[in-house]
Each structure stands twice: as structure tokens, then as C-alpha cells.
């Protein structure tokens, strides 16, 4: 029977299998649309090539549909081969190498199954002598099957390779995001206890010096610490929130260093709709207080300005004994910005002043 093939008689088995895979068509609609249009182009092109004039041109409307079903069947067959080989691959080969294996194994199996099925059909319907009368006819049939599989199998594997690459990219991106969040969380976990212990030390000193001021300090500190706990799990907070927290923290420091340090905040910053890492301004204020010997005669002036970013600048009055910190707070803050996708913070340690510029985060990085 001319035209009988594995696709015509295997279609019932294929459809039955698809009932157990309800998402097979839904998940691959764009590719099936491409195969459908491609089938029409191939059939029409073949008929035009075999015709010498419009009178010789003969087109059977069902031909593209059968060709399309063949393409879908090969796509399904390639998927089955891919899944089964993947289960048996133990070595870590590249995706490209694996897909070459899928195509090679799939081609051999397809030719064997196609030939065996065609032979069985010919024997069943008594057409063996007609279909296998010459070696050329068998060569022609095998070559056609080989070309069909290489064409549709190659397209199918290219599509599956694309889907798998996208899947891996999403997984890698998700892993990277989680890794970044974890690193940011670790950095903040270092800042939060630092904030707690430093202020407890100040409270301990105030209790010995002035119990009334210690009580005021404790009340303000409890309010700030509630905010710090509330913000600890956040990757970013609004600039307005951080400015309020920074101002509150400085008022807390005034309980111990009143008249020694002054804070000035640029009002333009309150108009900025930006986000920043929690504690970023508080860390810089604390850094200015810790590393400079402010006095009533020579105070330290800390300014938070809008200048190509959020600039925190202070004059320098170093301690006579050369007191220096290990810079962990600034390093952690810089790493946070780098993990958020910006180049980090700008630190300028000049002769008479020290300044840090925090970049504004745009909307994409805020979300």
C-alpha cells in the first residue's frame, strides 16, 4: 500500500499517549504553529519544484496535514528519546554534547522502527513485492525517512535545547538572587549587633555619669531598636525612612556628645523617591563620631547632601593616639551596594574631610 508508513498507523498510539500528557500541546503551542506553517511551505515548495507549469501543478490539501502530523510525531519521539537517555547519563556532559547524542540515537532508532513497521504493514496487506521490488525503492524510502527525521528531529532538538537553556538561565538567576539576598542578610546581621552593642556601651557609661540622661537615652534607643528590628529583614527601605532613622540616631548620640557633633540634612533629600539599604546613613554617622575627636571648641560637622548621590561628609579631627577602626562597617556597606547591582560606594578620605557618596538606586534595582 503506497504511502503507508509508521505515522499513519502509529497516530492512534501517539494520540492515546498524549491523553496522559495534557500539557504536551499547551506547553509547545508556538513550536507547533511553526511546524504547521513549515509543513505547508515544504509541501508547496516540493510540488512547485516537480511542476513545469501551472497545468502540471497538483496540490492535495491533506498533504500538509499528514506532513504536520509526521513532524509532531517526530517531536514527541525525540522527547521520549531525550528523557530516556537523560535517565541513563551519569557523566556531566555539556548540553550541546548531550543533544548530539539525542539526535544520533534518535535517528538510528527511528530508521529501525520505521523500516520494521513498514515491513510489517507490507506483509500484513500483501504489498511486500510491490514495495520492496527493487533496492532503489528501499533506498528511496529509507533516505526520505532519514531526511524527515534529521529535518524535524533537528528542529525539535533545537527547540528543546532553547527551552532547556531558558530553564537553566532562570534557575541560575533564581539561585543568584537567593545567594545575593543571603549575602546581604549576612552583612546586615553584622551591622545590627554592632548597632546594639555600641549603644549599650554608651548607655552603660551614661548610667554612671547621669541617670536622668541615661533614662532619656534608653527610651530613644528602644524606639530606634524597634525600627532596626522592623527593617532587618528588608533588602531596601525608603530614603525618607532612613533619614528619619539617621536623625533619630544622631539625637540619641547627642545625649552623650551634645555640642561635640552637629548634623545637617539637605531638605532636597526628602523629595527624593529613592530606596537605600537599611542603616546605611546611621553607619556613616556612627563612623564620623567614632573616628573623630569632636569637642565643644572644635566640633565635628556631619552633612548629608544631595550631590550626585547621597553624600555624607564630615570635617576631620583625628584622635591624638591615632585611633582607627577596622573599616568593617564601610566594607559591608560597599558590598551591599555591589550585591544590589551598582558599582559600590565612593569613599574620599581627604586631608581635611572625609566623605562617602551613596548612589541612588533606580526603579529596576529597587524591585
Secondary structure in CASP SS format (residue, H / E / C, confidence):
PFRMAT SS
TARGET T0000
AUTHOR 0000-0000-0000
METHOD secondary structure of the structure
MODEL  1
X C 1.00
X C 1.00
X C 1.00
X C 1.00
X C 1.00
X H 1.00
X H 1.00
X H 1.00
X H 1.00
X H 1.00
X H 1.00
X H 1.00
X H 1.00
X H 1.00
X H 1.00
X H 1.00
X H 1.00
X H 1.00
X C 1.00
X C 1.00
X C 1.00
X C 1.00
X H 1.00
X H 1.00
X H 1.00
X H 1.00
X C 1.00
X C 1.00
X H 1.00
X H 1.00
X H 1.00
X H 1.00
X H 1.00
X H 1.00
X H 1.00
X H 1.00
X H 1.00
X H 1.00
X H 1.00
X H 1.00
X H 1.00
X H 1.00
X H 1.00
X H 1.00
X H 1.00
X H 1.00
X H 1.00
X H 1.00
X H 1.00
X C 1.00
X C 1.00
X C 1.00
X C 1.00
X C 1.00
X C 1.00
X C 1.00
X C 1.00
X C 1.00
X C 1.00
X C 1.00
X H 1.00
X H 1.00
X H 1.00
X H 1.00
X H 1.00
X H 1.00
X H 1.00
X H 1.00
X H 1.00
X H 1.00
X H 1.00
X H 1.00
X H 1.00
X H 1.00
X H 1.00
X H 1.00
X H 1.00
X H 1.00
X H 1.00
X H 1.00
X H 1.00
X H 1.00
X H 1.00
X H 1.00
X H 1.00
X H 1.00
X H 1.00
X H 1.00
X C 1.00
X C 1.00
X C 1.00
X C 1.00
X C 1.00
X C 1.00
X H 1.00
X H 1.00
X H 1.00
X H 1.00
X H 1.00
X H 1.00
X H 1.00
X H 1.00
X H 1.00
X H 1.00
X H 1.00
X H 1.00
X H 1.00
X H 1.00
X H 1.00
X H 1.00
X H 1.00
X H 1.00
X H 1.00
X H 1.00
X H 1.00
X H 1.00
X H 1.00
X H 1.00
X H 1.00
X H 1.00
X H 1.00
X H 1.00
X H 1.00
X H 1.00
X C 1.00
X C 1.00
X C 1.00
X H 1.00
X H 1.00
X H 1.00
X H 1.00
X C 1.00
X C 1.00
X C 1.00
X H 1.00
X H 1.00
X H 1.00
X H 1.00
X H 1.00
X H 1.00
X H 1.00
X H 1.00
X H 1.00
X H 1.00
X H 1.00
X H 1.00
X H 1.00
X H 1.00
X H 1.00
X H 1.00
X H 1.00
X H 1.00
X H 1.00
X H 1.00
X H 1.00
X H 1.00
X H 1.00
X H 1.00
X H 1.00
X H 1.00
X H 1.00
X H 1.00
X H 1.00
X H 1.00
X H 1.00
X H 1.00
X H 1.00
X H 1.00
X H 1.00
X H 1.00
X H 1.00
X H 1.00
X H 1.00
X H 1.00
X H 1.00
X H 1.00
X H 1.00
X H 1.00
X H 1.00
X H 1.00
X H 1.00
X H 1.00
X H 1.00
X H 1.00
X H 1.00
X H 1.00
X H 1.00
X H 1.00
X H 1.00
X H 1.00
X H 1.00
X H 1.00
X H 1.00
X H 1.00
X H 1.00
X H 1.00
X H 1.00
X H 1.00
X H 1.00
X H 1.00
X H 1.00
X H 1.00
X H 1.00
X H 1.00
X H 1.00
X H 1.00
X H 1.00
X H 1.00
X H 1.00
X C 1.00
X H 1.00
X H 1.00
X H 1.00
X H 1.00
X H 1.00
X H 1.00
X H 1.00
X H 1.00
X H 1.00
X H 1.00
X H 1.00
X H 1.00
X H 1.00
X H 1.00
X H 1.00
X H 1.00
X H 1.00
X H 1.00
X H 1.00
X H 1.00
X H 1.00
X C 1.00
X C 1.00
X C 1.00
X C 1.00
X C 1.00
X E 1.00
X E 1.00
X H 1.00
X H 1.00
X H 1.00
X H 1.00
X H 1.00
X H 1.00
X H 1.00
X H 1.00
X H 1.00
X H 1.00
X H 1.00
X H 1.00
X H 1.00
X H 1.00
X H 1.00
X H 1.00
X H 1.00
X H 1.00
X H 1.00
X C 1.00
X C 1.00
X C 1.00
X E 1.00
X E 1.00
X E 1.00
X E 1.00
X E 1.00
X C 1.00
X H 1.00
X H 1.00
X H 1.00
X H 1.00
X H 1.00
X C 1.00
X C 1.00
X C 1.00
X E 1.00
X E 1.00
X C 1.00
X C 1.00
X C 1.00
X H 1.00
X H 1.00
X H 1.00
X H 1.00
X H 1.00
X H 1.00
X H 1.00
X H 1.00
X H 1.00
X H 1.00
X H 1.00
X C 1.00
X C 1.00
X C 1.00
X C 1.00
X C 1.00
X C 1.00
X C 1.00
X C 1.00
X C 1.00
X E 1.00
X E 1.00
X E 1.00
X E 1.00
X E 1.00
X E 1.00
X E 1.00
X C 1.00
X C 1.00
X C 1.00
X E 1.00
X E 1.00
X E 1.00
X E 1.00
X E 1.00
X E 1.00
X C 1.00
X C 1.00
X C 1.00
X C 1.00
X C 1.00
X C 1.00
X C 1.00
X C 1.00
X C 1.00
X C 1.00
X C 1.00
X C 1.00
X H 1.00
X H 1.00
X H 1.00
X H 1.00
X H 1.00
X H 1.00
X H 1.00
X H 1.00
X H 1.00
X H 1.00
X H 1.00
X H 1.00
X C 1.00
X C 1.00
X C 1.00
X C 1.00
X C 1.00
X C 1.00
X E 1.00
X E 1.00
X E 1.00
X E 1.00
X C 1.00
X C 1.00
X C 1.00
X E 1.00
X E 1.00
X E 1.00
X E 1.00
X E 1.00
X E 1.00
X C 1.00
X C 1.00
X C 1.00
X C 1.00
X H 1.00
X H 1.00
X H 1.00
X H 1.00
X C 1.00
END
